[in-house]
């Protein structure tokens, strides 16, 4: 990877009044992406390796990729515009002749994160987006101190 991206990881997924707050980052800072409850639950289940009785959408996509000899290589959060994050999902596929193909898809960061965590693929953010995001480390600390008994956190949206 070039110096234009930084590797980050999901540090926490917490419920909010409108879905879930996904905190991502590294030891330097954290930022938040708000996702719907369904994807937040999927990310949490993949982080905890929670078994599911039936395949969910992300499981189905992973099974299709596997059947086609493909896997998620990495995710890059590459744009932040008017309060919306954008991501690229990088998939590699190998055919029966061992020819490798790389496919780059526009995807929601929420789905991309879920698939990356599920498939143990790294998540990156471009340097320009990283420099733009606000450090939310203190917000996460306060939310974790409050605990779930205090009710959901309200996202600023």
Secondary structure by P-SEA (a helix, b strand, c coil): ccccbbbbccccccccccbbbbbbbcccbbbbbbbcaaaaaaaaaaaaccccccccaaaaaaaaaaaacccccccccccccccbbbbbbbbbbbccccbbbbbbbbccaaaaaaaaaaabbbbbbcaaaaaacccaaaaaaaaaaaccccccccccc
